[in-house]
Amino acid sequence: MLATVQRVIESSVYVENREISSIKNGLLIFACIEDGDTTKSVKDMADKIFNFRILDGPKGAISASIKESNEEVLIISQFTLAAITTKGRKPSFHKAANPDNAKILYDEFVTTFKNIHTKVKEGEFGASMNISLINNGPVTFNFKT
């Protein structure tokens, strides 16, 4: 599983020009299920992001995790994170999980996060989404399980 996590002041997701979710102050998580990922991959990723020190806290910049905060989380599915871009001029997505398997594990990731944090929102899996965000920092981290 892959994830790109950005600290944001605000973020919104739109489907067909209609806002379906938005957050203020928190984390925007772009999540990608790869071929071969499992329930363990999903749980490990949720645990890693939940406990990772990415937010400002009482000890200064990048000293607190979402676990220690009351900030929001917005999770967006993004299979393009699995793109292979090292050869040629067109990305290959052969490492991304097929949509049926990816949907199951993506839903499990969202559910796992909702079970450990109360302020979780999400995009719409498989939809063409427009994402707006104001990056805070900017602070962005990439994760792989």
C-alpha positions in Angstrom: 0.0 0.0 0.0 1.1 3.5 -0.8 0.0 6.8 0.7 0.9 10.4 0.2 0.0 12.5 3.3 -0.2 16.3 3.2 -0.8 18.5 6.2 -3.5 20.9 5.2 -5.3 24.1 6.4 -8.3 23.0 4.4 -9.2 20.5 1.7 -12.4 19.7 -0.2 -13.3 16.9 -2.7 -15.8 17.4 -5.6 -17.5 14.9 -7.8 -19.4 16.3 -10.8 -18.9 19.8 -9.5 -20.6 18.9 -6.2 -18.7 19.1 -2.9 -18.9 15.7 -1.2 -16.4 16.1 1.7 -14.3 18.8 3.2 -12.0 19.3 6.2 -10.3 22.1 8.1 -6.9 21.7 9.7 -5.6 18.2 9.4 -4.3 15.5 7.0 -5.2 14.8 3.4 -4.3 11.2 2.7 -4.1 10.0 -0.9 -4.2 6.2 -0.6 -3.3 3.6 -3.2 -3.8 -0.2 -3.0 -1.2 -2.2 -4.8 -1.4 -5.7 -6.2 -0.5 -8.0 -3.3 -1.7 -5.8 -0.5 -3.5 -7.4 2.3 -5.5 -6.6 5.4 -2.2 -6.4 7.3 -0.9 -3.8 4.8 -4.0 -1.7 5.4 -3.8 -1.9 9.2 -0.1 -1.2 9.2 -0.6 1.9 7.0 -3.4 3.2 9.2 -1.3 2.6 12.3 1.8 4.3 10.7 0.0 7.4 9.6 -2.1 7.7 12.9 1.0 7.6 15.0 3.4 9.5 12.7 4.5 12.9 14.0 3.4 15.2 11.1 1.5 18.0 13.0 2.7 20.9 15.1 2.4 20.2 18.8 3.4 21.6 22.1 7.0 20.6 21.4 7.1 22.6 18.2 7.0 21.9 14.5 6.3 18.3 13.4 6.1 17.0 17.0 2.6 15.6 17.2 0.6 12.9 15.5 -3.0 12.8 14.5 -3.5 10.5 17.4 -2.6 13.3 19.7 -4.8 15.9 18.0 -8.3 16.8 17.4 -7.6 17.6 13.7 -9.5 16.1 10.7 -8.5 13.5 8.1 -9.7 13.3 4.5 -8.9 10.0 2.7 -8.9 10.0 -1.1 -8.3 6.9 -3.3 -5.6 7.5 -5.9 -4.4 4.5 -7.9 -2.0 6.7 -9.9 0.4 6.6 -6.9 1.3 3.1 -8.2 2.5 4.5 -11.5 5.8 3.3 -12.9 7.4 6.3 -14.5 11.0 5.1 -14.9 10.7 3.9 -18.5 9.3 5.6 -21.6 6.9 8.5 -21.7 3.7 6.9 -20.5 3.0 5.6 -17.0 2.4 1.9 -16.3 -0.1 1.0 -13.7 0.5 -2.7 -13.5 1.5 -2.6 -9.8 -1.9 -1.1 -8.8 -4.5 -3.6 -7.5 -7.5 -4.4 -9.8 -10.5 -2.1 -8.9 -12.6 -4.8 -7.2 -9.8 -5.8 -4.8 -8.7 -2.2 -4.3 -12.2 -1.1 -3.3 -12.4 -3.8 -0.6 -9.0 -2.9 0.9 -9.6 0.9 0.5 -12.9 0.6 2.3 -11.1 -1.4 5.0 -8.5 1.3 5.3 -11.2 4.0 5.8 -13.0 1.9 8.3 -9.8 1.1 10.2 -9.0 4.9 10.4 -12.6 5.7 11.5 -12.3 3.1 14.3 -9.2 4.9 15.7 -10.0 8.6 14.9 -13.4 10.3 15.1 -12.9 13.0 12.4 -12.5 11.0 9.2 -14.1 11.9 5.8 -13.5 10.4 2.4 -13.8 10.9 -1.3 -15.7 8.6 -3.7 -13.7 5.5 -4.7 -13.4 5.2 -8.5 -14.9 8.6 -9.3 -13.3 11.4 -11.2 -12.6 13.8 -8.3 -11.4 17.3 -8.1 -9.4 18.0 -4.9 -8.8 21.5 -3.6 -6.3 22.0 -0.7 -4.2 24.6 1.0 -1.1 22.8 2.1 0.2 23.7 5.5 3.9 24.1 5.6 4.1 22.7 3.0 4.5 19.3 4.7 4.1 16.2 2.6 5.3 12.6 3.4 5.1 9.4 1.3 4.5 6.0 3.0 4.8 2.4 1.8 3.8 -0.8 3.6 
